[in-house]
Amino acid sequence: MAGKSRSRTGGYAVYLIPGVILSVAIIVVPLIMTVYTSFTKWNGVGDQKWIGFDNYTRLFEDSLFWSSFGHIFLLIIAMAVVPTLLGLVLAAVLFDYIAKTFNNRWASVFRSGFYIPQVIPVAVTGIVWGWILHPDYGALNKILDSIGLSGLAQNWLGDPNYALYSVMAVMIWFQLGYPIVMFMSGLQRVDPSLYEAADLDGASWWQRFRKITIYMIRPEFYVVLVTTTIAALKIFGQIFVLTRGGPSNSTLVPSYFAYKNFFEKAQVGYGSAISTVLTVIIIVLAFVFLRLQNRAEKAGA
Amino acid sequence: MTVTAVPSPVKNDEPVKAKKRRNPVRFAILIALLILLLLMLAPLLVVAINAVKSPADYASNGPLSIPGHLYWDGIVNFWNRVNFGQKLWNSFFTSLIVAVLGVLLSILNAYALGIGRVKGRIWFLVFFLVANLLPQEVLVYPLYYLSKQVGLYDSLWSVIIIFTVIQSAFGTYLLTSVYTEFPTELLDAASVDGAGRWRTLWSVVVPVSRPTLGVLFTFFFIWTWNEFFLPLVFLISNDNQTVPVALGVLQGDRLMDATTTSASALIGILPAMLFFVIFQRTLTRGITAGAIK
């Protein structure tokens, strides 16, 4: 036994060399450079001037920074909370009702259909919605016009009062498919006899949903919530294409705020501080989620 | 891991099924779901019908009318104006190379971490997990700066190298969990046959894990195809742009009217739909693969 296991130890470290070299060059060094730059004043050329925590104190006094995180909070509702809850109900209906009363084919057709927005490049979904919501030639206002509701027509993406809500609606549309696919696959692990037992006990569909479905797919529930929340914190492409953070910063998000400081305002130090704060938030959040998940799994075991 | 075959659906209890068949509610639910699906797909359908509609037709009949005749000029003109064939090739080339190199790098890393159990593997895994979480904003400026220093700025290769590493961080994490449970008997058999580490990897480990590698390849390809932020920063000249960048930067351009915008959106959607159809089975298997061990 000992001989066998020794024959398979050692000699593997060499396989890590390409991965380590590339990771250092593409991830570790740039990460350290950004953190360092966040303590300096730098316009991208010439020398970096060490200014300590000035970028951070400026950041915490910058109302744009706070409002960009306020927008992220709403986007988490649109990208994580609503799709997860809605996806849970839809996945349960598809798996537990449509697949059983009709057949599995219907359920997979629905699943694929709901998933389609997820496979289209985000920049392209931005173009689709940018056009539909356009105030002059957009489809939505034209449709409202043609059914006599022109009073409801708005400059959906150009009016600071509506822009963020329009983006939120687009994001719900974009995200919904992901939780459905995840939850439907999780439900396949559930032992059918559990449902049969619940049926025999006369449990209603809603009771079964609450007591069995939700309980059984907690692992997927956590994963979906974490990944979609992190995706909301990182959102860039849709904002860039739909609104560029406007009008008057009403849809500004941290990643776009950082991008603007890097490449439009040449305030590289300040942009680095923004992205460093964003990174810390994401990593802390991910580890808190992981801890919660571990605890829940232990409690369930 | 749900990378393996999915279990067959719930078996039906005949009397229960018969009872449900008489229930009219089931059709109400089916119709409600169909309406919801139609609403989800409506934006794409609206794009499709307006992409083949003439501007005059659009002006007089609006966005919901079926085009009187198929008008391809919008698509053709847009295609030629942005030299779309070039963008497709750039996207395809980048995505393919990243998928191949990303899978290779993931295999090497996971072989050392999952099967080799090298010292400090937990820390390597934590590193790859964190690398997965990092927002690209925190890497972008130094990468931009460094790529200029080494002369790779505005080259597809800068994007290829960066995404190979970023994607393989995910791949390493996923594949290590698969390789940790790799059947020891197979490895022992290989070493009894006198196969070294290198031969064992290519003649035993890789063939056995081919389904997972297929999932990774598909994901890397589609993710890279869809990427926007880093290609936007790195690929500034027209000849180097990928599809999402070329379309994204034109948004809001004065030359873009309703039908041209639809045409541009449609030719951005079609490749993605094509991949979706080709890779559908792998995709639905793979989406859940990273999630549950």
Interface residues (C-beta under 8 A of the other chain):
Chain A: K4 S7 R8 T9 G11 Y12 A13 V14 Y15 L16 P18 G19 L22 S23 A25 I26 I27 V29 P30 L31 M33 T34 T37 G44 L90 V93 L94 Y97 I98 A99 K100 T101 F102 N104 W106 F110 R111 S112 G113 F114 Y115 I116 P117 V119 I120 P121 V122 A123 V124 G126 I127 V128 W129 G130 W131 I132 H134 Y137 G138 A139 K142 I143 D145 S146 W173 L176 Y178 V181 M182 S185 G186 Q188 R189 P192 Y195 E196 D199 P219 E220 V223 I230 L233 K234 F236 G237 F240 V241 P254 S255 A258 Y259 F262 F263 V268 G271 S272 I274 S275 T276 L278 T279 I282 I283 A286
Chain B: T2 V6 P7 P9 V10 K11 N12 D13 V16 K17 K20 R21 N23 R26 I29 L30 L33 L36 L37 M40 L41 P43 L44 V46 V47 N50 Y58 G62 P63 L64 L105 L108 N109 Y111 A112 L113 I115 G116 R117 V118 K119 F124 F127 L129 V130 A131 L133 L134 P135 Q136 E137 V138 L139 V140 Y141 P142 L143 Y144 Y145 L146 I161 I162 T164 V165 I166 S168 A169 T172 L187 D188 S191 R197 L201 I222 W225 N226 F228 F229 L232 V233 V243 P244 V245 L247 G248 Q251 G252 D257 A258 T261 S262 S264 A265 G268 I269 A272 M273 F275 F276 Q280 L283 T284 I287 T288 A291 I292
